[in-house]
Amino acid sequence: MKEYIKLLEEEEVLKRLSIIQLISYFGAWFSNIAIYTLLLGLNVSASIIAFVAMLNFLSGVIQAPLSGPIIDRMKPKKLMLILISIEIIATVSLVFVNDLADLKLLYLLIFFKMAAASFYFTTEMSLLPKILDGNKLRLANELHSIIWSLSYTLGMAVSGFVVYWLGVKIAFLLDGMMFMIAFGLLYVAEMKIEVLHIEENFIRMMKDTFVYLRKTPKAFHLMILHSFVGLTAFDALVALMVEQYYSSIVATALALGLLHSARAIGLVIGPIYIGKWINNKRLIYIFIAQGLAIWLWAYMMHNFYLSLFASVVVGFFTTTLWSYSYTLLQKNIEKKYYGRIVAYNDMLFLSSAAFTSYMIGFLATHSFSLESITVIMGSGFLIGALYYTYILKTQNIKEIA
């Protein structure tokens, strides 16, 4: 933890971005719990729950091809302010969703809200390698993941109680207020980041990116590797678990909040314990451990309290897996392509997460038990371990530190 504090003291821009990130991510999870509580209260089908979970990621997939060239050409602060503004409008507008007739409005608002959030995330992640390098970049990515996880933990936990006591509409309004605070902090922040002068038009820039990927196959392999983390898109699975197993034990909003919070505890503490231990070769073991942890979750799923424990174990490996695979990509690409490559990387990751969400709903409506679905998701990480072994043998991957 001392390393992260020292990094924030040395890097003023990173410190400001981290504070804004903490506030905006914290606000985001209010609406997440409220949306699923609203859907379960309307007695929608498993396929609709899975579709909503898929929308959280699909919006980012659709805008990704355009976001890369925009990021490489536009001042980051201006772009990030525009994106937060979109999140504010979409979030506050969720109060107008009241019944099944408003589902189309819900889909539209989630699409724009998450597209802006994904765009913002890609902008920030392409910004980090421009201001940091080596071990600092690795620590910054881990810190980013820890902040996300901490926001996730507190946001989910507090939101569960807020929704339970005050209702979903108050949660949506609080979410919007959080984004407004983040907007204000970013607006007054000093951020002097060099923007490369690029003369090519959007189409030329997109074509140039694909040419670069053909010439640099290790970048493409690392993008595919990072997309395996998309198999941890558990939102639809958790909602279905609450509906099927735990609704008679604890209120829906509280159950959702507690399960997500338990996993987020693992997300926060994982990199603290294994962040210094991880290196290129040891990443294989993290993939294997993640798969086994998800299998453990499947085994304990019937019992709510054991499921909480298993959720912590599942989260323990995810942050390191996400941050290290992301840093590997950043370390192994040229500066000129940061925005575009990171955008396409996020597109693959979000596609994986969207497909995972869709398959959870599809399998759940075709006689697959939630336990068997969870086992399938865990197996994906064992395949990821084999794929990464192939990458290490065939590609010249730079060490991070």
Contacts in CASP RR format, 6 or more apart in sequence:
PFRMAT RR
TARGET T0000
AUTHOR 0000-0000-0000
METHOD contacts of the structure
MODEL  1
MKEYIKLLEEEEVLKRLSIIQLISYFGAWFSNIAIYTLLLGLNVSASIIA
FVAMLNFLSGVIQAPLSGPIIDRMKPKKLMLILISIEIIATVSLVFVNDL
ADLKLLYLLIFFKMAAASFYFTTEMSLLPKILDGNKLRLANELHSIIWSL
SYTLGMAVSGFVVYWLGVKIAFLLDGMMFMIAFGLLYVAEMKIEVLHIEE
NFIRMMKDTFVYLRKTPKAFHLMILHSFVGLTAFDALVALMVEQYYSSIV
ATALALGLLHSARAIGLVIGPIYIGKWINNKRLIYIFIAQGLAIWLWAYM
MHNFYLSLFASVVVGFFTTTLWSYSYTLLQKNIEKKYYGRIVAYNDMLFL
SSAAFTSYMIGFLATHSFSLESITVIMGSGFLIGALYYTYILKTQNIKEI
A
1 272 0 8 1.000
3 139 0 8 1.000
4 139 0 8 1.000
4 142 0 8 1.000
4 143 0 8 1.000
4 146 0 8 1.000
7 14 0 8 1.000
7 136 0 8 1.000
7 139 0 8 1.000
7 140 0 8 1.000
7 143 0 8 1.000
8 14 0 8 1.000
8 15 0 8 1.000
8 18 0 8 1.000
8 143 0 8 1.000
9 15 0 8 1.000
11 131 0 8 1.000
11 132 0 8 1.000
11 136 0 8 1.000
11 140 0 8 1.000
12 190 0 8 1.000
13 131 0 8 1.000
13 191 0 8 1.000
13 193 0 8 1.000
14 128 0 8 1.000
14 131 0 8 1.000
14 132 0 8 1.000
14 140 0 8 1.000
14 143 0 8 1.000
16 185 0 8 1.000
16 186 0 8 1.000
16 189 0 8 1.000
16 190 0 8 1.000
16 191 0 8 1.000
17 124 0 8 1.000
17 127 0 8 1.000
18 143 0 8 1.000
18 144 0 8 1.000
18 147 0 8 1.000
19 185 0 8 1.000
20 182 0 8 1.000
20 185 0 8 1.000
20 186 0 8 1.000
20 189 0 8 1.000
21 124 0 8 1.000
21 144 0 8 1.000
21 147 0 8 1.000
21 148 0 8 1.000
21 151 0 8 1.000
22 147 0 8 1.000
22 150 0 8 1.000
22 151 0 8 1.000
23 178 0 8 1.000
23 181 0 8 1.000
23 182 0 8 1.000
23 185 0 8 1.000
24 84 0 8 1.000
24 87 0 8 1.000
24 120 0 8 1.000
24 178 0 8 1.000
24 179 0 8 1.000
24 182 0 8 1.000
25 147 0 8 1.000
25 148 0 8 1.000
25 151 0 8 1.000
25 152 0 8 1.000
26 151 0 8 1.000
26 154 0 8 1.000
26 155 0 8 1.000
26 178 0 8 1.000
27 151 0 8 1.000
27 155 0 8 1.000
27 174 0 8 1.000
27 175 0 8 1.000
27 176 0 8 1.000
27 178 0 8 1.000
27 179 0 8 1.000
28 87 0 8 1.000
28 117 0 8 1.000
28 151 0 8 1.000
28 175 0 8 1.000
28 178 0 8 1.000
29 151 0 8 1.000
29 152 0 8 1.000
29 154 0 8 1.000
29 155 0 8 1.000
29 156 0 8 1.000
29 159 0 8 1.000
29 260 0 8 1.000
30 155 0 8 1.000
30 158 0 8 1.000
30 159 0 8 1.000
30 162 0 8 1.000
30 171 0 8 1.000
30 172 0 8 1.000
30 174 0 8 1.000
30 175 0 8 1.000
30 178 0 8 1.000
31 91 0 8 1.000
31 94 0 8 1.000
31 113 0 8 1.000
31 171 0 8 1.000
31 172 0 8 1.000
31 175 0 8 1.000
32 156 0 8 1.000
32 159 0 8 1.000
32 235 0 8 1.000
33 155 0 8 1.000
33 156 0 8 1.000
33 159 0 8 1.000
33 160 0 8 1.000
33 163 0 8 1.000
33 171 0 8 1.000
33 253 0 8 1.000
33 256 0 8 1.000
33 257 0 8 1.000
33 260 0 8 1.000
34 94 0 8 1.000
34 159 0 8 1.000
34 163 0 8 1.000
34 167 0 8 1.000
34 168 0 8 1.000
34 169 0 8 1.000
34 171 0 8 1.000
34 172 0 8 1.000
34 175 0 8 1.000
35 52 0 8 1.000
35 94 0 8 1.000
35 106 0 8 1.000
35 110 0 8 1.000
35 168 0 8 1.000
36 49 0 8 1.000
36 52 0 8 1.000
36 235 0 8 1.000
36 239 0 8 1.000
36 256 0 8 1.000
37 160 0 8 1.000
37 163 0 8 1.000
37 168 0 8 1.000
37 252 0 8 1.000
37 253 0 8 1.000
37 256 0 8 1.000
38 97 0 8 1.000
38 168 0 8 1.000
39 48 0 8 1.000
39 49 0 8 1.000
39 52 0 8 1.000
39 239 0 8 1.000
40 49 0 8 1.000
40 239 0 8 1.000
40 242 0 8 1.000
40 243 0 8 1.000
40 252 0 8 1.000
41 252 0 8 1.000
42 99 0 8 1.000
42 100 0 8 1.000
44 100 0 8 1.000
44 103 0 8 1.000
45 365 0 8 1.000
46 236 0 8 1.000
46 240 0 8 1.000
46 361 0 8 1.000
46 364 0 8 1.000
46 365 0 8 1.000
47 361 0 8 1.000
47 362 0 8 1.000
47 365 0 8 1.000
48 103 0 8 1.000
49 236 0 8 1.000
49 239 0 8 1.000
49 240 0 8 1.000
49 361 0 8 1.000
50 236 0 8 1.000
50 357 0 8 1.000
50 358 0 8 1.000
50 360 0 8 1.000
50 361 0 8 1.000
50 362 0 8 1.000
50 364 0 8 1.000
51 107 0 8 1.000
51 358 0 8 1.000
52 106 0 8 1.000
52 107 0 8 1.000
52 110 0 8 1.000
52 236 0 8 1.000
53 233 0 8 1.000
53 235 0 8 1.000
53 236 0 8 1.000
53 239 0 8 1.000
53 357 0 8 1.000
53 360 0 8 1.000
54 236 0 8 1.000
54 354 0 8 1.000
54 355 0 8 1.000
54 357 0 8 1.000
54 358 0 8 1.000
55 107 0 8 1.000
55 110 0 8 1.000
55 111 0 8 1.000
55 114 0 8 1.000
56 110 0 8 1.000
56 114 0 8 1.000
56 235 0 8 1.000
56 353 0 8 1.000
56 354 0 8 1.000
56 357 0 8 1.000
57 114 0 8 1.000
57 118 0 8 1.000
57 233 0 8 1.000
57 350 0 8 1.000
57 351 0 8 1.000
57 353 0 8 1.000
57 354 0 8 1.000
57 357 0 8 1.000
58 111 0 8 1.000
58 350 0 8 1.000
58 354 0 8 1.000
59 110 0 8 1.000
59 111 0 8 1.000
59 112 0 8 1.000
59 113 0 8 1.000
59 114 0 8 1.000
59 115 0 8 1.000
59 118 0 8 1.000
60 114 0 8 1.000
60 115 0 8 1.000
60 118 0 8 1.000
60 119 0 8 1.000
60 346 0 8 1.000
60 347 0 8 1.000
60 350 0 8 1.000
61 347 0 8 1.000
61 350 0 8 1.000
61 351 0 8 1.000
61 354 0 8 1.000
62 115 0 8 1.000
63 115 0 8 1.000
63 118 0 8 1.000
63 119 0 8 1.000
64 118 0 8 1.000
64 122 0 8 1.000
64 343 0 8 1.000
64 344 0 8 1.000
64 346 0 8 1.000
64 347 0 8 1.000
64 350 0 8 1.000
65 206 0 8 1.000
65 343 0 8 1.000
65 344 0 8 1.000
65 347 0 8 1.000
66 202 0 8 1.000
67 118 0 8 1.000
67 119 0 8 1.000
67 122 0 8 1.000
67 123 0 8 1.000
67 343 0 8 1.000
68 122 0 8 1.000
68 126 0 8 1.000
68 205 0 8 1.000
68 339 0 8 1.000
68 340 0 8 1.000
68 342 0 8 1.000
68 343 0 8 1.000
68 344 0 8 1.000
69 202 0 8 1.000
69 205 0 8 1.000
69 206 0 8 1.000
69 340 0 8 1.000
70 79 0 8 1.000
71 79 0 8 1.000
71 122 0 8 1.000
71 123 0 8 1.000
71 126 0 8 1.000
71 339 0 8 1.000
71 340 0 8 1.000
71 342 0 8 1.000
71 343 0 8 1.000
72 126 0 8 1.000
72 196 0 8 1.000
72 198 0 8 1.000
72 205 0 8 1.000
72 336 0 8 1.000
72 337 0 8 1.000
72 338 0 8 1.000
72 339 0 8 1.000
72 340 0 8 1.000
73 195 0 8 1.000
73 198 0 8 1.000
74 195 0 8 1.000
75 193 0 8 1.000
75 195 0 8 1.000
76 123 0 8 1.000
76 124 0 8 1.000
76 127 0 8 1.000
76 191 0 8 1.000
76 193 0 8 1.000
76 195 0 8 1.000
77 186 0 8 1.000
77 189 0 8 1.000
77 191 0 8 1.000
77 193 0 8 1.000
79 119 0 8 1.000
79 123 0 8 1.000
80 120 0 8 1.000
80 123 0 8 1.000
80 124 0 8 1.000
80 186 0 8 1.000
81 183 0 8 1.000
81 186 0 8 1.000
81 187 0 8 1.000
83 116 0 8 1.000
83 117 0 8 1.000
83 119 0 8 1.000
83 120 0 8 1.000
83 123 0 8 1.000
84 116 0 8 1.000
84 120 0 8 1.000
84 179 0 8 1.000
84 182 0 8 1.000
84 183 0 8 1.000
84 186 0 8 1.000
85 183 0 8 1.000
86 112 0 8 1.000
86 113 0 8 1.000
86 115 0 8 1.000
86 116 0 8 1.000
87 113 0 8 1.000
87 116 0 8 1.000
87 117 0 8 1.000
87 120 0 8 1.000
87 176 0 8 1.000
87 179 0 8 1.000
88 176 0 8 1.000
88 179 0 8 1.000
88 180 0 8 1.000
88 183 0 8 1.000
89 112 0 8 1.000
90 109 0 8 1.000
90 110 0 8 1.000
90 112 0 8 1.000
90 113 0 8 1.000
90 116 0 8 1.000
91 109 0 8 1.000
91 113 0 8 1.000
91 172 0 8 1.000
91 175 0 8 1.000
91 176 0 8 1.000
91 179 0 8 1.000
92 172 0 8 1.000
92 173 0 8 1.000
92 176 0 8 1.000
93 105 0 8 1.000
93 109 0 8 1.000
94 106 0 8 1.000
94 109 0 8 1.000
94 172 0 8 1.000
94 175 0 8 1.000
95 169 0 8 1.000
95 172 0 8 1.000
95 173 0 8 1.000
96 102 0 8 1.000
96 105 0 8 1.000
97 103 0 8 1.000
97 105 0 8 1.000
97 106 0 8 1.000
97 109 0 8 1.000
118 346 0 8 1.000
118 350 0 8 1.000
121 346 0 8 1.000
122 339 0 8 1.000
122 342 0 8 1.000
122 343 0 8 1.000
122 346 0 8 1.000
124 144 0 8 1.000
125 141 0 8 1.000
125 144 0 8 1.000
125 326 0 8 1.000
125 330 0 8 1.000
125 342 0 8 1.000
125 346 0 8 1.000
126 338 0 8 1.000
126 339 0 8 1.000
126 342 0 8 1.000
126 343 0 8 1.000
127 193 0 8 1.000
128 137 0 8 1.000
128 140 0 8 1.000
128 141 0 8 1.000
128 144 0 8 1.000
128 330 0 8 1.000
129 137 0 8 1.000
129 330 0 8 1.000
129 331 0 8 1.000
129 335 0 8 1.000
129 338 0 8 1.000
130 193 0 8 1.000
130 194 0 8 1.000
130 335 0 8 1.000
130 338 0 8 1.000
131 193 0 8 1.000
132 140 0 8 1.000
134 331 0 8 1.000
134 400 0 8 1.000
134 401 0 8 1.000
135 400 0 8 1.000
135 401 0 8 1.000
137 327 0 8 1.000
137 330 0 8 1.000
137 331 0 8 1.000
137 400 0 8 1.000
138 323 0 8 1.000
138 324 0 8 1.000
138 327 0 8 1.000
138 400 0 8 1.000
138 401 0 8 1.000
141 323 0 8 1.000
141 324 0 8 1.000
141 326 0 8 1.000
141 327 0 8 1.000
141 330 0 8 1.000
142 271 0 8 1.000
142 275 0 8 1.000
142 319 0 8 1.000
142 320 0 8 1.000
142 323 0 8 1.000
144 323 0 8 1.000
145 267 0 8 1.000
145 271 0 8 1.000
145 319 0 8 1.000
145 320 0 8 1.000
145 322 0 8 1.000
145 323 0 8 1.000
146 267 0 8 1.000
146 268 0 8 1.000
146 271 0 8 1.000
146 272 0 8 1.000
146 319 0 8 1.000
148 267 0 8 1.000
149 264 0 8 1.000
149 266 0 8 1.000
149 267 0 8 1.000
149 268 0 8 1.000
149 319 0 8 1.000
150 264 0 8 1.000
150 268 0 8 1.000
152 260 0 8 1.000
152 261 0 8 1.000
152 264 0 8 1.000
152 267 0 8 1.000
153 261 0 8 1.000
153 264 0 8 1.000
153 265 0 8 1.000
153 267 0 8 1.000
153 268 0 8 1.000
155 261 0 8 1.000
156 256 0 8 1.000
156 257 0 8 1.000
156 260 0 8 1.000
156 261 0 8 1.000
156 264 0 8 1.000
157 257 0 8 1.000
157 258 0 8 1.000
157 261 0 8 1.000
159 171 0 8 1.000
159 253 0 8 1.000
159 257 0 8 1.000
160 253 0 8 1.000
160 254 0 8 1.000
160 256 0 8 1.000
160 257 0 8 1.000
161 253 0 8 1.000
161 254 0 8 1.000
162 170 0 8 1.000
162 171 0 8 1.000
162 174 0 8 1.000
163 170 0 8 1.000
163 171 0 8 1.000
163 253 0 8 1.000
164 251 0 8 1.000
164 253 0 8 1.000
164 254 0 8 1.000
196 335 0 8 1.000
196 336 0 8 1.000
198 205 0 8 1.000
200 208 0 8 1.000
205 340 0 8 1.000
206 340 0 8 1.000
209 337 0 8 1.000
209 340 0 8 1.000
209 341 0 8 1.000
209 344 0 8 1.000
212 219 0 8 1.000
212 334 0 8 1.000
212 337 0 8 1.000
212 341 0 8 1.000
213 219 0 8 1.000
213 220 0 8 1.000
213 341 0 8 1.000
213 344 0 8 1.000
216 332 0 8 1.000
216 333 0 8 1.000
217 395 0 8 1.000
218 332 0 8 1.000
218 391 0 8 1.000
218 395 0 8 1.000
218 396 0 8 1.000
218 397 0 8 1.000
219 329 0 8 1.000
219 332 0 8 1.000
219 333 0 8 1.000
219 341 0 8 1.000
221 391 0 8 1.000
221 395 0 8 1.000
222 325 0 8 1.000
222 328 0 8 1.000
222 329 0 8 1.000
222 332 0 8 1.000
222 345 0 8 1.000
222 391 0 8 1.000
222 397 0 8 1.000
223 329 0 8 1.000
223 341 0 8 1.000
223 344 0 8 1.000
223 345 0 8 1.000
223 348 0 8 1.000
224 348 0 8 1.000
224 387 0 8 1.000
225 325 0 8 1.000
225 328 0 8 1.000
225 384 0 8 1.000
225 387 0 8 1.000
225 388 0 8 1.000
225 391 0 8 1.000
226 322 0 8 1.000
226 325 0 8 1.000
226 326 0 8 1.000
226 329 0 8 1.000
226 345 0 8 1.000
226 348 0 8 1.000
226 349 0 8 1.000
227 345 0 8 1.000
227 348 0 8 1.000
227 349 0 8 1.000
227 351 0 8 1.000
227 352 0 8 1.000
228 287 0 8 1.000
228 325 0 8 1.000
228 352 0 8 1.000
228 380 0 8 1.000
228 381 0 8 1.000
228 383 0 8 1.000
228 384 0 8 1.000
228 387 0 8 1.000
229 318 0 8 1.000
229 321 0 8 1.000
229 322 0 8 1.000
229 325 0 8 1.000
229 349 0 8 1.000
229 352 0 8 1.000
230 349 0 8 1.000
230 350 0 8 1.000
230 352 0 8 1.000
230 353 0 8 1.000
230 356 0 8 1.000
231 352 0 8 1.000
231 353 0 8 1.000
231 356 0 8 1.000
231 377 0 8 1.000
231 378 0 8 1.000
231 380 0 8 1.000
231 381 0 8 1.000
232 290 0 8 1.000
232 314 0 8 1.000
232 315 0 8 1.000
232 318 0 8 1.000
232 353 0 8 1.000
232 377 0 8 1.000
233 352 0 8 1.000
233 353 0 8 1.000
233 354 0 8 1.000
233 356 0 8 1.000
233 357 0 8 1.000
234 263 0 8 1.000
234 314 0 8 1.000
235 357 0 8 1.000
236 357 0 8 1.000
236 360 0 8 1.000
236 361 0 8 1.000
237 360 0 8 1.000
237 370 0 8 1.000
237 373 0 8 1.000
237 374 0 8 1.000
237 377 0 8 1.000
238 256 0 8 1.000
238 259 0 8 1.000
238 260 0 8 1.000
239 256 0 8 1.000
240 360 0 8 1.000
240 361 0 8 1.000
240 364 0 8 1.000
240 370 0 8 1.000
241 259 0 8 1.000
241 301 0 8 1.000
241 307 0 8 1.000
241 370 0 8 1.000
242 252 0 8 1.000
242 255 0 8 1.000
242 256 0 8 1.000
242 259 0 8 1.000
243 252 0 8 1.000
244 370 0 8 1.000
245 301 0 8 1.000
245 302 0 8 1.000
245 304 0 8 1.000
245 370 0 8 1.000
246 255 0 8 1.000
246 304 0 8 1.000
246 307 0 8 1.000
247 255 0 8 1.000
249 255 0 8 1.000
249 304 0 8 1.000
250 258 0 8 1.000
250 304 0 8 1.000
255 304 0 8 1.000
258 308 0 8 1.000
259 307 0 8 1.000
259 308 0 8 1.000
259 311 0 8 1.000
260 311 0 8 1.000
262 308 0 8 1.000
262 309 0 8 1.000
262 311 0 8 1.000
262 312 0 8 1.000
263 311 0 8 1.000
263 312 0 8 1.000
263 314 0 8 1.000
263 315 0 8 1.000
263 318 0 8 1.000
264 315 0 8 1.000
265 312 0 8 1.000
265 315 0 8 1.000
266 312 0 8 1.000
266 313 0 8 1.000
266 314 0 8 1.000
266 315 0 8 1.000
266 316 0 8 1.000
266 318 0 8 1.000
266 319 0 8 1.000
267 315 0 8 1.000
267 316 0 8 1.000
267 318 0 8 1.000
267 319 0 8 1.000
268 319 0 8 1.000
269 316 0 8 1.000
270 315 0 8 1.000
270 316 0 8 1.000
270 317 0 8 1.000
270 319 0 8 1.000
270 320 0 8 1.000
271 319 0 8 1.000
271 320 0 8 1.000
271 323 0 8 1.000
273 316 0 8 1.000
274 286 0 8 1.000
274 317 0 8 1.000
274 320 0 8 1.000
275 320 0 8 1.000
278 286 0 8 1.000
278 320 0 8 1.000
278 324 0 8 1.000
279 399 0 8 1.000
279 400 0 8 1.000
279 401 0 8 1.000
280 328 0 8 1.000
280 392 0 8 1.000
280 397 0 8 1.000
280 399 0 8 1.000
280 400 0 8 1.000
281 392 0 8 1.000
283 321 0 8 1.000
283 324 0 8 1.000
283 325 0 8 1.000
283 328 0 8 1.000
283 388 0 8 1.000
284 385 0 8 1.000
284 388 0 8 1.000
284 389 0 8 1.000
284 392 0 8 1.000
286 317 0 8 1.000
286 320 0 8 1.000
286 321 0 8 1.000
286 324 0 8 1.000
287 321 0 8 1.000
287 381 0 8 1.000
287 382 0 8 1.000
287 384 0 8 1.000
287 385 0 8 1.000
287 388 0 8 1.000
288 381 0 8 1.000
288 382 0 8 1.000
288 385 0 8 1.000
289 317 0 8 1.000
290 314 0 8 1.000
290 317 0 8 1.000
290 318 0 8 1.000
290 321 0 8 1.000
290 378 0 8 1.000
290 381 0 8 1.000
291 378 0 8 1.000
291 379 0 8 1.000
291 380 0 8 1.000
291 381 0 8 1.000
291 382 0 8 1.000
293 310 0 8 1.000
293 313 0 8 1.000
293 314 0 8 1.000
293 315 0 8 1.000
293 316 0 8 1.000
293 317 0 8 1.000
294 314 0 8 1.000
294 374 0 8 1.000
294 375 0 8 1.000
294 377 0 8 1.000
294 378 0 8 1.000
294 381 0 8 1.000
295 374 0 8 1.000
295 375 0 8 1.000
295 378 0 8 1.000
296 310 0 8 1.000
296 313 0 8 1.000
296 314 0 8 1.000
297 307 0 8 1.000
297 310 0 8 1.000
297 311 0 8 1.000
297 313 0 8 1.000
297 314 0 8 1.000
297 374 0 8 1.000
298 371 0 8 1.000
298 372 0 8 1.000
298 374 0 8 1.000
298 375 0 8 1.000
298 378 0 8 1.000
299 310 0 8 1.000
299 371 0 8 1.000
300 306 0 8 1.000
300 307 0 8 1.000
300 309 0 8 1.000
300 310 0 8 1.000
301 307 0 8 1.000
301 310 0 8 1.000
301 370 0 8 1.000
301 371 0 8 1.000
301 374 0 8 1.000
324 400 0 8 1.000
326 345 0 8 1.000
327 400 0 8 1.000
328 397 0 8 1.000
328 398 0 8 1.000
328 400 0 8 1.000
329 341 0 8 1.000
329 342 0 8 1.000
329 345 0 8 1.000
330 338 0 8 1.000
330 342 0 8 1.000
331 398 0 8 1.000
331 400 0 8 1.000
332 397 0 8 1.000
332 398 0 8 1.000
333 341 0 8 1.000
356 377 0 8 1.000
359 373 0 8 1.000
360 373 0 8 1.000
363 372 0 8 1.000
363 373 0 8 1.000
363 376 0 8 1.000
364 370 0 8 1.000
364 373 0 8 1.000
391 397 0 8 1.000
END
